[in-house]
């Protein structure tokens, strides 16, 4: 759990900015990014509170179709999903 929290803390500014940016850039064609943004916020709050994050990551996997990158998105979208997947992988190995 601490490893996931540390990972999220280290990337908080970037992920916060990126999850907002992809809603603006891709929300029209990929409305799921609005849910990704909300799920990211909840993930951070739950990590801060020391909660089990398995349900958070399960929801993110469902929303993102296992972090699948659509063909028509920018590098920021791709980076966002890669960082969230890395956090999920850290959580799974803990």
N, C-alpha and C positions, 0 to 999 in steps of 0.2 A: 504494500500500500504506500509506504513512504517513497519508494522509487517512482511510482506513478505521480504522486503529489509533487515530487521534486521535478520530474519531467515537465509536468504542466506548469509549475511555477516558473521554471526557466524559460518557457516559451509563451508565457501568459500574454505579454504585450503583442507578440506577433500573431498568436492564435486569436486573440480578441479582435485585433485589427482585420485579420484575414477573414474571420467568420462574418464580420460586418460587411467587408468589401465584396464577398461573393454573393451576398444577398442583393446588393446594389447592381452588380455586374451580371449576375446569372439568374436572379430570382424569377424573371419573366419566363425563361425557358426551363428552369429547374427549380420549381417552387419548394422542393424538399430542402433547399438550403436555408429556408426560414426555420424549419424544424431543427436542422443541424445547429444553427445559431443558438436556439433555445436549449437544446440538449447539451451543447457545450457549456453554456452558462450554468445549468444545473449540475453538470459534471464537476465544474470548478468548485461550486458551493459544497457539494457532497464530499469532494476530496479534502477541502479545507476543514470540514467538520469531522473527518476521519471515518466517513461511512464506507460501507462496501460498495464498490463501483461496478460490480458485475452487471446489474440491471441497466446502468447507464450505458455501458458499452454494448450490451445486447440491443438496446434501443437504437444506438448509433449505427450498429451493423445493419439493422432492419431498414432504417431510414436511408442509408447510403448504399444499400445493396452490397454489403461487405466492402465498402470503400471503393466501389467501382468508379472509375474516372470516365465521365462522358467524353465523347470525341470532340465536342464543340466548346471546350472550356479553356480558360487561361491558365498559365503556370501557377498563379496564386490559388486557384481552386484545387489544382493538383497537389500543391504543397500542403494545403489545409488537410485534405484527406490523408495524405501520407503521414502528417504529424499525428492526427487522431488515431490512425491505424497503429502507429508506433506506440502510442500511449496504451492502446488496447492490448498490444502484444506484451508490453511490460506488465500490465495488470494480469494477463493470463498466465504469465510465467512466475508470478509472485506466489 
